[in-house]
Amino acid sequence: CDPTSCFMSSAWLDEAGYFFAAETAKHDNLVTVAFEAVEFKEPVVAGARIVFFGDEVKRGKSSITVAIRAVQRSAKGDVEVTTARITYVAIGADGRPSAIFA
């Protein structure tokens, strides 16, 4: 795969992780505090259809850690292309961490 036509953006992983975490935590004001265990497994061809899947890994009082998988879909089948573990912290109106889980 030519490097000019193959890519995977970690920003996509962060955005997918945010939406999964926000839905799970029922809280919209989350910030990324850790991006761990990123593994780029396969190249992604420009124009490919990518689907993201999330799983909750851990929750703290004001944080949630999620595992995100990026899967490239094609007529030949699904191929897992990237995985990451991302931690988000809920921020309250005062700009400080806010409890979201009891």
N, C-alpha and C positions, 0 to 999 in steps of 0.2 A: 504494500500500500504506500503510495507516494505521500510523504509528510505534509504536502500542501493540500491534500484532499482527505486526510484522515485526522480525526480529532475527537476529544471528549473534554468538555469543560467541567472543572470542579465547581464552578458557579451553578451549573445545572443541578449537580448533586446537592449543593447547599439549598437551593431553592426548593427542590423536591422534598428534601428533608424538613425544611421549614413548614411546608404545607402539611406534611404528615404529622409533625410534632404539634403544630397549632391545632389541628383537628383532634388529635389524641388528648392534648392538654386542655382543650376548650379555652384557649388563651391566644389572642392575636399578637401581642407585643412580646416577641421572643427575639433574642439576639444569639448569634453563634459564638460560643466560647471555646470550642475545641473541634478540630477536624482531625480524626485519627484513622489509622488503618486503611488508608486509601490505597486501593490496588487497581491499577489499570491493566486489565487482563487481555483485552483484544482491541485492535484498532476499530474505530468507528468511521465508516465511510460517509463522506458529506452527502446529505440528503436522506440518510437512513432514518427509519422510524425507531425512536428510542422510547421505551416504556420504563417508568420508575416504580419500584416497590419498596415499601417501608415496613419495618418491624420495630416495636418498642424493645429496647435492650435494658434500660434502667430508668428509674425515676427517683429524683430527690425531692426535697421540700419545694424548691423553686426551679428545678431543672429536669430535663428529659434528654436521654440519650437514645438515638435511633440508628438502626442499621439501614442503609439505603443500597439498593441494587439497581443498576442500569442494565436493561436488556435490549439488545438490538433485535428487532423483528423483521423477518423477511419470509419469502415464499419457501426458503430452505429450512426455516425453523427459527427458534429463539436461541440467541447466544448471549450469555452474561458477559458484559464488557467491562463493567466497573463496579466496585463495592466500596463503601466507606462507612465509618461510624462517626456520627456528629452529635455534639452536645449543645443544647440550647438552654438559655436561662430566661425565665419570665421577668419582665421589667414592669414595675408599677408606675403610676402617674408621677411619683417623686423621682423617677430615674434610677431607683435602687431595685435589687432583686425582690421579687414578690412571690409569696407562697402560692403555689397552684395545686399542690397535692398535700393532703393531710398526713 
